[in-house]
Amino acid sequence: MAKKQYRVPIYFQWIKSPIVLRILFLIIILNISFGTVIHFVEPEEFPLIFDGVWWAIVTTATLGYGDFVPVSITGRIIAIVLILIGTGFVTTYFVMLATNTVKIQNAILEGKVKYQGQDHIVIIGWNERVRETLEQLKEIVNKPMSIVLIDESLKELPIQDIPIHFIKGNSTFDHVLLEANIPKAKIVIITADQSKEEAQADMNTIITLLSVKGLNPNVYTIVEILTSAQLKNADRAGADEIIQTNMLSSYVIINSVMSNGMSNTLLKLLDQLKGSKLTFVDVKEEYLYKTYQELLNELLVQNQLVIGIKRRGETIVNPPLLTEIKEHDRLLIIKS
């Protein structure tokens, strides 16, 4: 025998519905009811039921157009009752509507609203590097981007001139990542937590990476690692790209020691190469088995400078001129 399905009483469904919708429903019923009554009480002044409903709406909204006015004592008593009851409902409705709007706006700023989009970029952790990255993206990207920021330390959205959806919470927890809709994200960037020691910050990054990959194994992840000891662990955890911040800084310092003033030169060079000017491209069929020198001369005519070759995961910068281009190689080029 089939088990009878339990139906939730209409009363409980009504109680659980948003209060704004309940008040709006009462206002509609109230206006229809009073509009119908006034039509039958004064049919000459209100020839149609619609005329009565129109008068009821105008009255409760305190607009007072005066195109329909009750003239009898009974009609005016009905109008008084409508004003006393209906105006209160309408005022309450708009007050609550405004209150809910403010609550939603505050919830968005405070990171309490779930992100519903997809193919977005998720940035985990807030620091000045993230701020600068967003500023650079705003300059070089012409089309709007969907960016979600996850951070536990911020009280509200830290930047207002760039459209960002903020999620407040610990990024190692699945429910926080789900609030950012990680399963449908395109790219996830995990930055190092500057409030922690370097080793602890790297461990937190790797745990976050594992959580992200657990929810979306195919998402492209870029992680910031501070200590060389955790590079292998980040790779094992599934990082698609690892940025070694401390090593990059040490290279700049070494070059500045060996050649004074090099740090400013490197910064200007990187500033000119920001965006898609420095990129990897797949080797075309006509490039196969040519030497690096032949390819260098050929692409220079197209205003493209080849500065390296990526082969089997290793990037060779400025390889020997007689290096032969092979299948599955990728070219590191600078576009003009």
Solvent accessible surface area in square Angstrom, and as a share of the most:
residue,aa,sasa,rsa
1,M,244,1.09
2,A,96,0.74
3,K,192,0.81
4,K,187,0.79
5,Q,157,0.70
6,Y,170,0.65
7,R,206,0.75
8,V,70,0.40
9,P,54,0.34
10,I,144,0.73
11,Y,142,0.54
12,F,105,0.44
13,Q,99,0.44
14,W,85,0.30
15,I,76,0.38
16,K,163,0.69
17,S,33,0.21
18,P,80,0.50
19,I,78,0.39
20,V,15,0.08
21,L,102,0.51
22,R,53,0.19
23,I,15,0.07
24,L,61,0.31
25,F,103,0.43
26,L,70,0.35
27,I,16,0.08
28,I,83,0.42
29,I,79,0.40
30,L,28,0.14
31,N,9,0.05
32,I,85,0.43
33,S,51,0.33
34,F,34,0.14
35,G,0,0.00
36,T,40,0.24
37,V,70,0.40
38,I,0,0.00
39,H,29,0.13
40,F,141,0.59
41,V,55,0.32
42,E,10,0.05
43,P,75,0.47
44,E,161,0.72
45,E,67,0.30
46,F,0,0.00
47,P,76,0.48
48,L,113,0.56
49,I,77,0.39
50,F,144,0.60
51,D,19,0.10
52,G,0,0.00
53,V,24,0.14
54,W,89,0.31
55,W,16,0.06
56,A,0,0.00
57,I,79,0.40
58,V,9,0.05
59,T,22,0.13
60,T,4,0.02
61,A,36,0.28
62,T,97,0.56
63,L,107,0.53
64,G,61,0.58
65,Y,132,0.50
66,G,51,0.49
67,D,85,0.44
68,F,50,0.21
69,V,78,0.45
70,P,8,0.05
71,V,86,0.49
72,S,41,0.27
73,I,139,0.70
74,T,76,0.44
75,G,0,0.00
76,R,133,0.48
77,I,97,0.49
78,I,24,0.12
79,A,13,0.10
80,I,97,0.49
81,V,57,0.33
82,L,0,0.00
83,I,81,0.41
84,L,135,0.67
85,I,73,0.37
86,G,0,0.00
87,T,31,0.18
88,G,37,0.36
89,F,67,0.28
90,V,18,0.11
91,T,75,0.43
92,T,61,0.35
93,Y,29,0.11
94,F,119,0.50
95,V,89,0.51
96,M,46,0.20
97,L,73,0.36
98,A,58,0.45
99,T,59,0.34
100,N,50,0.25
101,T,80,0.47
102,V,80,0.46
103,K,127,0.54
104,I,103,0.52
105,Q,106,0.47
106,N,65,0.33
107,A,25,0.19
108,I,68,0.35
109,L,51,0.25
110,E,60,0.27
111,G,5,0.05
112,K,139,0.59
113,V,48,0.28
114,K,90,0.38
115,Y,31,0.12
116,Q,144,0.64
117,G,26,0.25
118,Q,112,0.50
119,D,101,0.52
120,H,0,0.00
121,I,30,0.15
122,V,0,0.00
123,I,4,0.02
124,I,10,0.05
125,G,17,0.16
126,W,43,0.15
127,N,11,0.06
128,E,115,0.52
129,R,86,0.31
130,V,6,0.03
131,R,80,0.29
132,E,94,0.42
133,T,59,0.34
134,L,3,0.01
135,E,51,0.23
136,Q,51,0.23
137,L,38,0.19
138,K,93,0.39
139,E,116,0.52
140,I,63,0.32
141,V,44,0.25
142,N,154,0.79
143,K,154,0.65
144,P,130,0.82
145,M,50,0.22
146,S,52,0.34
147,I,5,0.03
148,V,0,0.00
149,L,1,0.01
150,I,0,0.00
151,D,15,0.08
152,E,102,0.46
153,S,96,0.62
154,L,31,0.16
155,K,175,0.74
156,E,94,0.42
157,L,16,0.08
158,P,37,0.24
159,I,8,0.04
160,Q,123,0.55
161,D,90,0.47
162,I,11,0.06
163,P,106,0.67
164,I,16,0.08
165,H,36,0.16
166,F,1,0.01
167,I,3,0.02
168,K,82,0.35
169,G,14,0.13
170,N,42,0.22
171,S,11,0.07
172,T,29,0.17
173,F,105,0.44
174,D,75,0.39
175,H,117,0.52
176,V,8,0.04
177,L,0,0.00
178,L,75,0.37
179,E,59,0.27
180,A,0,0.00
181,N,21,0.11
182,I,0,0.00
183,P,57,0.36
184,K,112,0.47
185,A,8,0.07
186,K,123,0.52
187,I,43,0.22
188,V,0,0.00
189,I,40,0.20
190,I,3,0.01
191,T,20,0.12
192,A,2,0.02
193,D,47,0.24
194,Q,119,0.53
195,S,102,0.66
196,K,71,0.30
197,E,135,0.60
198,E,86,0.39
199,A,60,0.46
200,Q,100,0.44
201,A,0,0.00
202,D,0,0.00
203,M,90,0.40
204,N,40,0.21
205,T,2,0.01
206,I,14,0.07
207,I,82,0.42
208,T,1,0.00
209,L,0,0.00
210,L,99,0.49
211,S,20,0.13
212,V,0,0.00
213,K,31,0.13
214,G,63,0.61
215,L,45,0.22
216,N,16,0.08
217,P,94,0.59
218,N,142,0.73
219,V,4,0.02
220,Y,95,0.36
221,T,0,0.00
222,I,32,0.16
223,V,1,0.00
224,E,12,0.06
225,I,1,0.00
226,L,31,0.16
227,T,33,0.19
228,S,80,0.52
229,A,83,0.64
230,Q,28,0.12
231,L,41,0.20
232,K,143,0.61
233,N,54,0.28
234,A,0,0.00
235,D,92,0.48
236,R,175,0.64
237,A,11,0.08
238,G,29,0.28
239,A,12,0.10
240,D,69,0.36
241,E,79,0.35
242,I,47,0.24
243,I,71,0.36
244,Q,53,0.23
245,T,30,0.18
246,N,60,0.31
247,M,72,0.32
248,L,100,0.50
249,S,55,0.36
250,S,45,0.29
251,Y,115,0.44
252,V,53,0.30
253,I,109,0.55
254,I,98,0.50
255,N,63,0.32
256,S,28,0.18
257,V,108,0.62
258,M,150,0.67
259,S,50,0.33
260,N,142,0.73
261,G,47,0.45
262,M,55,0.24
263,S,45,0.29
264,N,97,0.50
265,T,78,0.45
266,L,46,0.23
267,L,122,0.61
268,K,133,0.57
269,L,85,0.42
270,L,105,0.52
271,D,72,0.37
272,Q,121,0.54
273,L,22,0.11
274,K,66,0.28
275,G,45,0.43
276,S,84,0.54
277,K,92,0.39
278,L,66,0.33
279,T,37,0.21
280,F,63,0.26
281,V,42,0.24
282,D,102,0.53
283,V,26,0.15
284,K,112,0.47
285,E,144,0.65
286,E,104,0.47
287,Y,12,0.05
288,L,41,0.20
289,Y,142,0.54
290,K,60,0.26
291,T,32,0.19
292,Y,5,0.02
293,Q,77,0.34
294,E,91,0.41
295,L,0,0.00
296,L,34,0.17
297,N,82,0.42
298,E,61,0.27
299,L,4,0.02
300,L,89,0.44
301,V,128,0.74
302,Q,91,0.40
303,N,100,0.51
304,Q,46,0.21
305,L,73,0.36
306,V,2,0.01
307,I,44,0.22
308,G,0,0.00
309,I,0,0.00
310,K,63,0.27
311,R,39,0.14
312,R,207,0.76
313,G,58,0.56
314,E,121,0.54
315,T,60,0.35
316,I,71,0.36
317,V,98,0.56
318,N,114,0.59
319,P,5,0.03
320,P,101,0.64
321,L,88,0.44
322,L,144,0.72
323,T,25,0.14
324,E,78,0.35
325,I,0,0.00
326,K,87,0.37
327,E,105,0.47
328,H,164,0.73
329,D,5,0.02
330,R,91,0.33
331,L,1,0.00
332,L,21,0.11
333,I,1,0.00
334,I,40,0.21
335,K,80,0.34
336,S,109,0.70
